[in-house]
C-alpha cells in the first residue's frame, strides 16, 4: 500500500494498492458520479441523494465537497482501479 498526502503543495491525497486507489475527487469525475448516483438501484441505498440525479447535481456536489475539504471539515475520496 502507498499513501501520499500533501494538498498544501497542490498534489492530491492518494491511498493505493495494486488493485484500488482512493484519491481526491476531481471535476472530471462529475459524469461518472451522475451516472452512478442516477441509478435508482444505487441511490436507494444513499440517505441524501435525490432521484433523478443529473450532471448538475454532481457538479454541485463536487463544489460543496471542494469547499468542505478546503475548510478542513471533510475528506471526500473517489475509488478508482489501481
C-alpha positions as CSV (number, residue, x, y, z in Angstrom):
1,X,0.0,0.0,0.0
2,X,1.2,3.5,-0.7
3,X,0.0,6.7,0.9
4,X,0.7,10.3,-0.2
5,X,-0.9,13.4,1.2
6,X,0.2,16.9,0.5
7,X,-2.7,19.1,-0.5
8,X,-0.8,22.2,0.6
9,X,1.7,21.6,-2.2
10,X,-1.0,21.2,-4.8
11,X,-0.8,17.5,-5.0
12,X,-3.7,15.2,-4.3
13,X,-4.2,12.8,-1.4
14,X,-3.9,9.1,-2.5
15,X,-4.1,5.8,-0.8
16,X,-3.4,2.9,-3.1
17,X,-2.9,-0.8,-3.5
18,X,-2.2,-2.7,-6.7
19,X,-6.0,-3.0,-7.2
20,X,-7.6,0.2,-5.9
21,X,-6.7,3.8,-5.4
22,X,-8.5,6.3,-3.1
23,X,-7.9,9.8,-4.4
24,X,-9.2,13.3,-4.2
25,X,-12.3,14.0,-6.2
26,X,-11.9,15.8,-9.5
27,X,-14.2,17.9,-11.6
28,X,-13.8,15.3,-14.4
29,X,-15.5,12.8,-12.0
30,X,-18.9,14.6,-12.5
31,X,-20.2,12.5,-15.4
32,X,-19.4,9.2,-13.6
33,X,-20.8,10.4,-10.3
34,X,-24.0,11.5,-12.1
35,X,-24.2,8.1,-13.9
36,X,-23.8,6.1,-10.7
37,X,-25.9,8.2,-8.4
38,X,-28.6,8.5,-11.1
39,X,-29.1,4.7,-11.0
40,X,-32.1,4.1,-8.7
41,X,-30.5,0.8,-7.5
42,X,-27.6,2.8,-6.2
43,X,-29.4,5.9,-4.9
44,X,-32.0,4.0,-2.9
45,X,-29.1,3.0,-0.5
46,X,-27.9,6.6,-0.1
47,X,-29.5,8.9,2.5
48,X,-29.3,12.2,0.8
49,X,-29.2,11.6,-3.0
50,X,-32.2,12.9,-5.0
51,X,-33.6,10.9,-7.8
52,X,-33.3,11.6,-10.6
53,X,-29.7,12.7,-10.2
54,X,-28.1,14.6,-13.1
55,X,-24.9,16.2,-14.1
56,X,-25.8,19.5,-12.4
57,X,-26.3,17.6,-9.1
58,X,-22.9,16.0,-9.5
59,X,-21.3,19.4,-10.2
60,X,-23.0,20.9,-7.2
61,X,-21.8,18.0,-5.0
62,X,-18.2,18.4,-6.2
63,X,-18.3,22.2,-5.4
64,X,-19.7,21.5,-2.0
65,X,-17.1,18.8,-1.4
66,X,-14.2,21.0,-2.5
67,X,-15.4,23.7,-0.1
68,X,-15.7,21.2,2.8
69,X,-12.2,19.8,2.1
70,X,-10.7,23.3,1.8
71,X,-12.0,24.3,5.3
72,X,-10.8,21.1,6.8
73,X,-14.3,19.8,7.6
74,X,-14.2,16.7,5.4
75,X,-12.2,14.4,3.3
76,X,-14.0,13.0,0.3
77,X,-12.2,10.5,-1.8
78,X,-13.0,8.7,-5.1
79,X,-12.3,5.0,-5.6
80,X,-10.6,4.0,-8.8
81,X,-8.8,1.0,-10.2
82,X,-5.1,1.0,-9.5
